[in-house]
């Protein structure tokens, strides 16, 4: 849920075991609008050897955001995500 502040969704966690892509959407399920996304955040640090991703956006108060995580090149696996104010 949007706070009116800047939010950051990230798979730059030790539990992420494959190359991820993050997309963030808002709107109704029948008409989702892409807010944006990221593939491979070079700022994740050296503790994550896979291509983890981070996306930061300015949220709107009360808006529900849907975060989709999927694998680059069709990869699948376990991931850990954090969502927090930036």
C-alpha positions as CSV (number, residue, x, y, z in Angstrom):
1,X,0.0,0.0,0.0
2,X,1.4,3.4,-1.0
3,X,2.4,5.8,1.8
4,X,3.0,8.9,-0.3
5,X,6.7,8.4,0.2
6,X,9.4,6.7,-1.9
7,X,9.2,2.9,-1.7
8,X,11.9,0.4,-2.7
9,X,11.3,-3.2,-3.6
10,X,14.5,-5.4,-3.7
11,X,15.6,-9.0,-4.1
12,X,19.1,-8.0,-2.9
13,X,18.8,-10.5,-0.1
14,X,20.8,-13.6,0.8
15,X,17.8,-15.7,0.2
16,X,17.7,-14.8,-3.5
17,X,19.2,-17.7,-5.5
18,X,18.6,-16.8,-9.1
19,X,18.7,-13.8,-11.5
20,X,15.5,-11.8,-10.8
21,X,13.5,-9.1,-12.6
22,X,11.1,-6.9,-10.6
23,X,8.0,-5.2,-12.0
24,X,5.6,-3.0,-10.0
25,X,2.0,-2.5,-11.1
26,X,-1.0,-0.5,-9.8
27,X,-4.6,-0.5,-10.7
28,X,-7.4,-3.0,-10.9
29,X,-6.7,-6.6,-11.7
30,X,-8.5,-6.2,-15.1
31,X,-6.4,-3.1,-16.0
32,X,-3.0,-3.1,-14.3
33,X,-0.6,-0.2,-15.2
34,X,3.1,-0.8,-15.1
35,X,4.8,1.6,-12.6
36,X,8.2,0.4,-13.6
37,X,10.8,-2.3,-13.0
38,X,14.4,-3.4,-12.9
39,X,16.7,-6.1,-14.0
40,X,20.1,-6.5,-12.2
41,X,20.9,-3.9,-9.6
42,X,24.7,-3.3,-9.7
43,X,24.4,-1.7,-6.3
44,X,23.3,-4.9,-4.5
45,X,26.8,-5.5,-3.3
46,X,29.1,-8.5,-3.5
47,X,27.2,-10.7,-1.1
48,X,24.7,-11.4,-3.8
49,X,26.4,-13.2,-6.8
50,X,23.1,-13.6,-8.8
51,X,21.5,-10.8,-10.7
52,X,19.3,-9.4,-8.0
53,X,17.0,-6.4,-8.7
54,X,15.8,-3.2,-7.1
55,X,13.1,-0.8,-8.1
56,X,12.4,2.5,-6.4
57,X,9.3,4.6,-7.0
58,X,7.3,7.5,-5.4
59,X,4.1,5.9,-4.1
60,X,0.6,7.5,-4.0
61,X,-1.2,7.3,-0.6
62,X,-3.6,4.5,-0.4
63,X,-2.8,2.9,-3.7
64,X,-2.3,-0.8,-3.8
65,X,0.9,-1.9,-5.6
66,X,1.5,-5.4,-7.0
67,X,5.1,-6.6,-7.2
68,X,5.9,-9.3,-9.6
69,X,9.3,-11.1,-9.4
70,X,10.3,-13.5,-12.2
71,X,13.5,-15.0,-13.6
72,X,15.7,-13.6,-16.3
73,X,16.0,-15.9,-19.2
74,X,13.2,-18.1,-17.7
75,X,15.1,-19.0,-14.6
76,X,13.2,-20.1,-11.5
77,X,14.1,-20.5,-7.9
78,X,13.9,-19.2,-4.4
79,X,14.0,-15.4,-3.8
80,X,13.7,-13.1,-0.8
81,X,12.1,-9.7,-1.2
82,X,12.1,-6.6,1.0
83,X,9.8,-3.6,0.5
84,X,10.5,-0.5,2.6
85,X,10.6,3.3,2.5
86,X,13.7,4.6,0.7
